[in-house]
Amino acid sequence: MSKAVQVGMLALMVLLVSGTPVMAQDGDSTEVGFGAKGLKGIGAGICVLGVGLGIGRLAAAAVESMARQPEVAGNISTTVLITAAMIEGATFFGILVCMI
């Protein structure tokens, strides 16, 4: 994925998350800016974006290594599944920290 696509996806994520608190405000609200909810959403979005890129790179490297050595494909796929599960666990912890 090119750098321009990554920057565009990050900009789109920030725009989508930043509009949510504005639309959800009551008429008598005096809060200006993102507020706590908006910042929590940005933190969770960055966490998920980083994990998506990381697991994508992990899968790409695994497929490439399986193509080079097909005889160890079973070991590689097992290792990739365990690693992806550990990354997902860390992601859920990160999202939980963002939302608290």
N, C-alpha and C positions, 0 to 999 in steps of 0.2 A: 504494500500500500504506500503510495507516495506521500511525501510530507504535506503537499498541498491538500490532499484528500483528508489527512488526519487533522489539519488545522481547520478545514471547513466543517468537519464533523464536530470538533470541539466548539466552534463558534455557533453552530446550530443548536447544540446541546445547551449552551449558556443562554441563548435566546429563548428557547422553549421553557427552560426552568425559570428564567427571570420574569416571564409574563404571568406565571401562575399566581404568585402572591398578590399581584395588582388586581387580577380579576376576582379574587376571593375576598377582598376587603369589604367591610361594612361601610355604610355611608358616614358614620360618625367616627371612623378610625382616624387617628392623627399620626400613625406610624408612617415614616418616610423611608423608602429604600426597600431592600430585600426583606429584612426582618429575619428572625431566627429560622422560620420555616424555609425560606428561600435558600439560605446558606446551607441548611441541612440537605436540601435537595441537590445543591451543587456538589457538596461533598460526596454524597451517595452516587451521583452521576459520574464524577471523576473516578471513584472507586470501581464502578462497573466498567467504565471505559478502559481503564488500565488492565483490568482482569480479562476483558474481551481480547485486547491486543496481545496479552501474555499467553493466553490459551491458544490463540490463533498461531502465534509463533511456535508454540510447543507442538501443535498438531502438524504444522508445516515441516518442522525438523524431523518429526517422527515418520511422516510419510516419505520424506527424502531418504532417511536412513533405512527404511524398509525396502525402498526401491533399490538401494545399493547392496543390501544384504538380505535377501528374502528368507534365508534360513533362520534368522533370529527375529522374525516379525512377531512371533508370539510373545517373546520376552519384551520387546519394545512396546507392544500395545498394552501389556500388563503394566509396565512402568508408567506409560503415559496416562492410563486411567487412574492409577494411584496418585500421580502428581496432580492431575487435573482435579481430583477430589479434594486434595489438600489445599489447592489454590481456591477452590470454591468455598471451603470452610473458612479460610482467611478472609475471603470476600464478604461472607455473611457476618463475620465479626466486625469488619470495617464498616459495613452498612449499619449494623446495630449501634456502633459507636457514633456514627453520624446522626442517627435518629434520636439518640438519647439526649 
